[in-house]
Amino acid sequence: PVQIKLFFGFILMLLFSTDTLMAQVPAAEQNLDWFRSFFSKDVLVSRADQLDQNNALIQEAMLAKDSLQLAHLYKEQAMLYLFRVRQADMAMESFIKALTIEEKLNLQNEKVFSHLGMAKVFEDVSDYTRATESLNSAIAENEKHQDYNILFYILNQKGRIGVLENDTTSALEDFKQALAVKEHLDEPEMVGDVLLSMAHFYQKQTRYGEALEYFKQTLSIRREYQNRFDEAGTLNDIGELYALMNNDMRALANHEAALSIRLQLKDKR
């Protein structure tokens, strides 16, 4: 956490540096699927190899003076540090490098994901105020080309942070705003993510009946879109809720159902 605060002392200096690079070759596309792919635990390449490959590509992009590719690679490096190596300070440094280039080239879409990544760093170190600030910055950048899938995702993250901060009013407002745009989603399955967040919200408030209803709605969506991995996670959550409600039989039944799915998924690998 101390290192992260120090990095922010250099943000303005980095953003207004006069050493501007010119993009020559289009970078690989960055989108919500790309961002969420780093949350997967199914990684076939070792962490060290991933970082080594990334560093080699960064050197190539620097020699080619390919700013767009370099910004993308710095952001990929940041995500590797954050989700694969769990080094928040290194992740923040790489996000800042990416954002510096994106500011110079006015790359709104790319800036959205830099701010989203920085929000995850702040969340990991329990700096929820700055996490919310970063998410608000992501919303502001997204407004310039209004991607509803991204907006929905950001609002869900803001609501989650609100729950962590015990800011129930803000959390519910963010969840409601997200659901208000669900008709515009290209990926309707995403609605289950907000319903799941609301279930956890009500569970934390010990409003177990409402929590159970939202968990069941989430489970229905997971099954509708045949998302077996998240179906197992939701069943496990329902089992935990039943345990809190002192209904041990239903708790066990849901845990067993979750385990059965996970064993099936493991056998298919």
Disulfide bonds with the S-S distance in Angstrom:
none
